[in-house]
Amino acid sequence: MPSTRPSSHRQSVSDQATAWFARLHADDVTAAEQEQFKNWYRESQEHAKAYDKMRLLWQQLEAPGKRVHARLAAEQPAPAHQPLPGKQPYARRAIALSALVLAVLLSYRLPVHYQNWQSDYYTAPGKQLTVVLDDGSRLTLNTDTALAVNLSDKQRRIELLRGEAFFQVSPDKSRPFIVSNGVANARAVGTAFSVKKADDDMRVIVSEGTVEVSAGKADAPALVHINQQVDCQQGRVGPVMDSDILETLAWRRGQLIFKRQPLSRVIKEVNRYRSGQIVLINPKLKERIVSGVFDTADPGAVVDGIKTTLKASSVNLPNQLVLLY
């Protein structure tokens, strides 16, 4: 696993430039890393051009906000009187929308590239990847997932950096198989289960065998059996519950199934399958309830279905950014 700089054999020069951009803007960037970047930048003209292009891209991201402002302003009735100086609502809205676009893209894309840099295997939005480890265990990475693998004589450890993966573990009692999100651990010997990471939270779903799930030292480990699941939130292990495997692991069949879920939660999940993002800018839409079965290969159909069902509108921006209101 790379530990100091983007790996040139795994990533294109463009990806390396994006990863460096993400790292240099992180709060914990070190002087050593800054020096490593300078060496990388000077290594070739191709490196310099790729990084300069990335820097220019972020400088120009205010343009989408201006387009949304123009679109929304055109849909509003003309004011009955001229607004006073400093009281121009559309100008303020344009600034707010520009900031929204910047915040969404910066918060979503930069950490993703840095996690890819840290990982041994990762997938892009809408893609899946199956990997067979040296011990015979099979890993299936769902969309937008990154993980690091560490196989030793005493244990097999997977660090799930983001996303979701399904693990079919080859039995080896002398080397437990542990999946961690950095806060909680799922420990198995020979079984099949999925782990999904959302920020510092983790969900474990077992389709075969038993998995021991723990978080910290305060709580006793929870045993999760076949057709059961458990959530770890805020460093605590929740109650073990029954799980509808056909629904919760539908992504393995290329489906997303939602039963009476808030639209905000549906959009958050669908965004994992898109190279861009859908952003809800109308607060009234967030708690609207949605049910449906969607094809993971066509996440754009979700927007069309929501617009029809909830009578919502949308604005499409560059980089597959969609504002829903």
C-alpha positions as semicolon CSV with decimal commas, in nm:
position;residue;x (nm);y (nm);z (nm)
1;M;0,000;0,000;0,000
2;P;0,146;0,339;-0,091
3;S;0,229;0,549;0,214
4;T;0,405;0,861;0,090
5;R;0,304;0,945;-0,267
6;P;0,059;0,850;-0,546
7;S;0,148;0,522;-0,716
8;S;0,233;0,583;-1,081
9;H;0,161;0,226;-1,189
10;R;-0,190;0,231;-1,038
11;Q;-0,298;0,583;-1,122
12;S;-0,288;0,803;-1,427
13;V;-0,093;1,129;-1,406
14;S;-0,429;1,309;-1,376
15;D;-0,526;1,094;-1,078
16;Q;-0,188;1,153;-0,917
17;A;-0,231;1,530;-0,961
18;T;-0,577;1,515;-0,801
19;A;-0,445;1,308;-0,512
20;W;-0,164;1,556;-0,452
21;F;-0,410;1,846;-0,467
22;A;-0,626;1,672;-0,206
23;R;-0,331;1,599;0,022
24;L;-0,181;1,948;0,001
25;H;-0,514;2,100;0,107
26;A;-0,557;1,864;0,405
27;D;-0,521;2,005;0,756
28;D;-0,258;1,747;0,853
29;V;-0,028;1,776;0,550
30;T;0,335;1,751;0,661
31;A;0,646;1,936;0,551
32;A;0,788;1,606;0,423
33;E;0,483;1,553;0,203
34;Q;0,512;1,907;0,068
35;E;0,873;1,836;-0,025
36;Q;0,770;1,507;-0,190
37;F;0,512;1,695;-0,393
38;K;0,773;1,944;-0,513
39;N;0,990;1,657;-0,631
40;W;0,695;1,496;-0,809
41;Y;0,596;1,828;-0,972
42;R;0,950;1,883;-1,102
43;E;0,988;1,524;-1,218
44;S;0,834;1,588;-1,560
45;Q;0,651;1,850;-1,763
46;E;0,354;1,614;-1,776
47;H;0,327;1,620;-1,395
48;A;0,343;2,001;-1,386
49;K;0,077;2,040;-1,657
50;A;-0,159;1,793;-1,485
51;Y;-0,134;1,969;-1,150
52;D;-0,169;2,318;-1,302
53;K;-0,481;2,198;-1,485
54;M;-0,628;2,066;-1,159
55;R;-0,556;2,394;-0,980
56;L;-0,722;2,591;-1,261
57;L;-1,028;2,365;-1,248
58;W;-1,099;2,449;-0,884
59;Q;-1,048;2,820;-0,951
60;Q;-1,320;2,808;-1,215
61;L;-1,582;2,622;-1,014
62;E;-1,779;2,939;-0,941
63;A;-1,914;2,931;-1,298
64;P;-2,177;2,659;-1,227
65;G;-2,321;2,869;-0,943
66;K;-2,369;3,162;-1,182
67;R;-2,555;2,939;-1,427
68;V;-2,792;2,819;-1,155
69;H;-2,847;3,178;-1,042
70;A;-2,942;3,281;-1,396
71;R;-3,179;2,985;-1,426
72;L;-3,353;3,052;-1,095
73;A;-3,370;3,427;-1,153
74;A;-3,543;3,369;-1,487
75;E;-3,809;3,159;-1,312
76;Q;-3,886;3,431;-1,055
77;P;-4,139;3,711;-1,120
78;A;-3,995;4,058;-1,169
79;P;-3,983;4,259;-0,842
80;A;-4,247;4,529;-0,794
81;H;-3,976;4,783;-0,710
82;Q;-3,601;4,809;-0,750
83;P;-3,416;4,656;-0,454
84;L;-3,205;4,889;-0,244
85;P;-2,826;4,885;-0,284
86;G;-2,679;4,588;-0,101
87;K;-3,020;4,417;-0,092
88;Q;-3,009;4,221;-0,418
89;P;-3,151;3,876;-0,338
90;Y;-3,046;3,706;-0,663
91;A;-2,686;3,817;-0,627
92;R;-2,680;3,672;-0,278
93;R;-2,840;3,355;-0,411
94;A;-2,574;3,328;-0,683
95;I;-2,298;3,356;-0,422
96;A;-2,468;3,097;-0,202
97;L;-2,513;2,853;-0,490
98;S;-2,152;2,899;-0,601
99;A;-2,042;2,817;-0,248
100;L;-2,272;2,514;-0,250
101;V;-2,122;2,381;-0,573
102;L;-1,770;2,432;-0,440
103;A;-1,849;2,270;-0,106
104;V;-2,011;1,965;-0,266
105;L;-1,731;1,901;-0,513
106;L;-1,447;1,972;-0,269
107;S;-1,595;1,765;0,014
108;Y;-1,679;1,474;-0,216
109;R;-1,392;1,445;-0,464
110;L;-1,080;1,539;-0,270
111;P;-1,113;1,281;0,011
112;V;-1,200;1,015;-0,248
113;H;-0,874;1,063;-0,437
114;Y;-0,671;1,056;-0,117
115;Q;-0,841;0,731;-0,006
116;N;-0,769;0,576;-0,346
117;W;-0,406;0,669;-0,295
118;Q;-0,401;0,490;0,042
119;S;-0,580;0,178;-0,082
120;D;-0,474;-0,150;-0,239
121;Y;-0,800;-0,180;-0,434
122;Y;-1,070;0,072;-0,519
123;T;-1,367;0,118;-0,750
124;A;-1,507;0,421;-0,929
125;P;-1,875;0,520;-0,896
126;G;-2,099;0,268;-1,071
127;K;-1,827;0,002;-1,087
128;Q;-1,764;-0,323;-0,900
129;L;-1,448;-0,528;-0,858
130;T;-1,389;-0,887;-0,743
131;V;-1,048;-0,975;-0,597
132;V;-0,917;-1,314;-0,482
133;L;-0,659;-1,279;-0,204
134;D;-0,356;-1,503;-0,155
135;D;-0,542;-1,700;0,117
136;G;-0,828;-1,781;-0,123
137;S;-1,077;-1,532;0,024
138;R;-1,289;-1,349;-0,230
139;L;-1,367;-0,976;-0,197
140;T;-1,632;-0,798;-0,402
141;L;-1,603;-0,419;-0,387
142;N;-1,925;-0,232;-0,453
143;T;-1,940;0,111;-0,614
144;D;-1,710;0,390;-0,493
145;T;-1,522;0,169;-0,247
146;A;-1,159;0,167;-0,131
147;L;-0,986;-0,080;0,100
148;A;-0,638;-0,177;0,212
149;V;-0,528;-0,538;0,267
150;N;-0,278;-0,662;0,526
151;L;-0,218;-1,039;0,538
152;S;0,020;-1,159;0,809
153;D;0,102;-1,487;0,983
154;K;-0,130;-1,401;1,273
155;Q;-0,430;-1,235;1,109
156;R;-0,587;-1,116;0,787
157;R;-0,691;-0,753;0,821
158;I;-0,891;-0,537;0,581
159;E;-0,915;-0,161;0,636
160;L;-1,235;-0,034;0,472
161;L;-1,153;0,326;0,385
162;R;-1,492;0,399;0,230
163;G;-1,784;0,227;0,066
164;E;-1,907;-0,130;0,087
165;A;-1,769;-0,476;0,019
166;F;-1,882;-0,838;0,038
167;F;-1,638;-1,089;0,187
168;Q;-1,635;-1,465;0,123
169;V;-1,374;-1,577;0,372
170;S;-1,154;-1,881;0,327
171;P;-1,145;-2,075;0,660
172;D;-0,822;-2,042;0,859
173;K;-0,862;-2,075;1,237
174;S;-0,502;-1,966;1,300
175;R;-0,557;-1,635;1,118
176;P;-0,885;-1,456;1,195
177;F;-1,026;-1,237;0,918
178;I;-1,095;-0,884;1,046
179;V;-1,261;-0,596;0,862
180;S;-1,225;-0,253;1,026
181;N;-1,351;0,095;0,947
182;G;-1,102;0,247;1,192
183;V;-1,353;0,247;1,479
184;A;-1,531;-0,090;1,476
185;N;-1,419;-0,442;1,382
186;A;-1,598;-0,737;1,221
187;R;-1,414;-1,064;1,295
188;A;-1,477;-1,391;1,111
189;V;-1,302;-1,724;1,058
190;G;-1,495;-1,874;0,767
191;T;-1,814;-1,703;0,655
192;A;-1,973;-1,461;0,407
193;F;-2,076;-1,111;0,504
194;S;-2,085;-0,751;0,388
195;V;-1,951;-0,439;0,556
196;K;-2,059;-0,086;0,471
197;K;-1,882;0,225;0,599
198;A;-2,055;0,562;0,634
199;D;-1,825;0,819;0,796
200;D;-1,728;0,652;1,127
201;D;-2,033;0,423;1,131
202;M;-2,042;0,066;1,005
203;R;-2,311;-0,186;0,909
204;V;-2,242;-0,560;0,902
205;I;-2,478;-0,800;0,723
206;V;-2,419;-1,177;0,745
207;S;-2,534;-1,415;0,471
208;E;-2,340;-1,721;0,589
209;G;-2,185;-1,829;0,921
210;T;-2,124;-1,596;1,216
211;V;-1,936;-1,268;1,256
212;E;-1,821;-1,111;1,583
213;V;-1,862;-0,732;1,580
214;S;-1,698;-0,506;1,834
215;A;-1,633;-0,134;1,888
216;G;-1,410;-0,006;2,165
217;K;-1,379;-0,178;2,503
218;A;-1,700;-0,067;2,676
219;D;-1,943;-0,295;2,492
220;A;-1,934;-0,673;2,473
221;P;-1,889;-0,805;2,116
222;A;-2,209;-0,888;1,930
223;L;-2,248;-1,219;1,747
224;V;-2,423;-1,173;1,414
225;H;-2,558;-1,489;1,252
226;I;-2,690;-1,573;0,908
227;N;-2,966;-1,337;0,784
228;Q;-2,888;-1,084;1,057
229;Q;-2,728;-0,739;1,066
230;V;-2,591;-0,491;1,317
231;D;-2,502;-0,122;1,306
232;C;-2,207;0,039;1,485
233;Q;-2,274;0,408;1,544
234;Q;-2,075;0,662;1,745
235;G;-1,839;0,389;1,861
236;R;-2,119;0,169;2,003
237;V;-2,252;-0,164;1,879
238;G;-2,629;-0,156;1,830
239;P;-2,879;-0,440;1,865
240;V;-2,860;-0,737;1,629
241;M;-3,162;-0,744;1,398
242;D;-3,304;-0,970;1,128
243;S;-3,203;-0,873;0,775
244;D;-3,380;-0,925;0,443
245;I;-3,074;-1,036;0,246
246;L;-3,253;-1,010;-0,089
247;E;-3,314;-0,642;-0,015
248;T;-3,003;-0,537;0,178
249;L;-2,760;-0,711;-0,059
250;A;-2,954;-0,627;-0,375
251;W;-2,653;-0,432;-0,503
252;R;-2,486;-0,765;-0,580
253;R;-2,764;-0,820;-0,838
254;G;-2,735;-0,466;-0,976
255;Q;-3,038;-0,327;-0,789
256;L;-3,120;-0,068;-0,526
257;I;-3,439;-0,133;-0,328
258;F;-3,599;0,138;-0,113
259;K;-3,908;0,082;0,103
260;R;-4,057;0,403;0,240
261;Q;-3,726;0,586;0,284
262;P;-3,676;0,965;0,319
263;L;-3,566;1,117;-0,010
264;S;-3,248;1,252;0,153
265;R;-3,140;0,896;0,238
266;V;-3,229;0,769;-0,109
267;I;-3,026;1,046;-0,276
268;K;-2,728;0,980;-0,048
269;E;-2,725;0,613;-0,152
270;V;-2,783;0,680;-0,523
271;N;-2,497;0,932;-0,526
272;R;-2,257;0,648;-0,452
273;Y;-2,334;0,508;-0,799
274;R;-2,284;0,835;-0,988
275;S;-1,964;1,004;-1,100
276;G;-2,133;1,336;-1,015
277;Q;-2,368;1,431;-0,732
278;I;-2,739;1,499;-0,687
279;V;-2,792;1,784;-0,438
280;L;-3,126;1,859;-0,271
281;I;-3,152;2,238;-0,240
282;N;-3,519;2,243;-0,143
283;P;-3,540;2,147;0,229
284;K;-3,906;2,047;0,187
285;L;-3,805;1,756;-0,038
286;K;-3,563;1,595;0,207
287;E;-3,822;1,417;0,421
288;R;-4,054;1,314;0,138
289;I;-4,099;0,937;0,145
290;V;-3,987;0,728;-0,152
291;S;-4,023;0,360;-0,247
292;G;-3,890;0,188;-0,555
293;V;-3,648;-0,051;-0,723
294;F;-3,372;0,109;-0,927
295;D;-3,109;-0,028;-1,165
296;T;-2,759;0,056;-1,039
297;A;-2,643;0,078;-1,402
298;D;-2,883;0,369;-1,463
299;P;-2,872;0,600;-1,157
300;G;-2,991;0,890;-1,373
301;A;-3,335;0,726;-1,390
302;V;-3,376;0,805;-1,019
303;V;-3,385;1,178;-1,092
304;D;-3,648;1,128;-1,363
305;G;-3,860;0,914;-1,129
306;I;-3,837;1,165;-0,843
307;K;-3,925;1,459;-1,068
308;T;-4,233;1,275;-1,193
309;T;-4,349;1,139;-0,858
310;L;-4,277;1,441;-0,637
311;K;-4,330;1,711;-0,903
312;A;-3,977;1,840;-0,847
313;S;-3,751;2,034;-1,084
314;S;-3,381;2,000;-1,156
315;V;-3,088;2,190;-1,304
316;N;-2,807;1,994;-1,471
317;L;-2,458;2,140;-1,434
318;P;-2,116;2,033;-1,563
319;N;-1,942;1,731;-1,407
320;Q;-2,281;1,556;-1,374
321;L;-2,387;1,779;-1,086
322;V;-2,767;1,792;-1,053
323;L;-2,949;2,040;-0,830
324;L;-3,295;1,909;-0,734
325;Y;-3,557;2,152;-0,604
